[in-house]
């Protein structure tokens, strides 16, 4: 079984994520491609001590990239939209 630090790779800090956090109590995370909604929910609740109401997921395939004549592929990744309970909040910037 994977630990919470392995499931959640990083918070996604973007303009869309900031708007979602302000308006709909949602936070975006970059998670492992093989993680499911239940694992993400448990990981967020244990790491950040908040109550998760709902989790939605989106899968992204790695883009094909080329450097000279060598072809490669960026890794696949998954985005999790985590909806928090009313009143709960995750602050990534420490109140800045």
N, C-alpha and C positions, 0 to 999 in steps of 0.2 A: 504494500500500500504506500502511496506517495504522500508526503507531508504537504502542509499548506504552502510552504515556501516553494515547493517544486511545482505545484499546480498553477499558482499565480506568478507569472513572470514579471509583470510591471504594470503600473497604472498607465492608462493612455491619456495623456494631457494634451488636449487639442481644443480648438474653438468649439467644435460640436460637443465634446465632452463637458466643457465648462457651461454651455447653455443647458445641457441636460441636467447637470448637477443643480443649477439654480432653479429650473422650472419644474422638474419632475422627480426629484429625489433619486436620480440614477447616477451610477458611477461606471466608468468604462475601465476594463482590465484586459491586458494581453495575457492569455492563458495557454497552457499546453494544448497542442492539437488533439490529443486523445482524451482530454478532460471532459467530463459530462456536467450537467447542470447541478446535480446533487453534490458532487465533489467541490465545485466552485462555491456553492452556497455554504458548505461546511467550512471551507478554507477562509472565506471572507469573514464569517462569523467568529472564527477562532482568532484570526490575525488582528482584526480591527474592533472586536467587541461590540458589534452592532447586530441588529436583527434584519435579516434579508427576507423580503416579501416575495420577490420573483426574480428569475434569471432567464435572460434570452441570450442565444448564442449566434454568432456569424462566423463562417469558415472562409478563409482566404487562401487560395492556392498561390504557391510561390511563382514569381515571374521568371521567365527565361531571360537570362542576361548573357551578354557576350563581351569578352575581353580579348581583343585581337581575333585569332581564329579559334580560341577556346570557348566552348559553350558551357554554360552552367545554369543552375537554378537556385533562386533564393528559397529559403525554407518556408514551408507552409506554416500558418499560424491561425489562431482563433481569437475572436474578440467576444468578451462577455459584457452584456448590459445588465448590471445588477441594480435592482430597485430596492431601496432601503425603506424601513418603516418610518412613518411620519415622526419627525423630531430627531432621528438619527442622522449623523453626518460624518463623513470621512474627510479630514483636512490634510491634504498632502503637503502643503506649504507651511504648516506650523503657525497659522494665524497671521501670515504676512499680508 
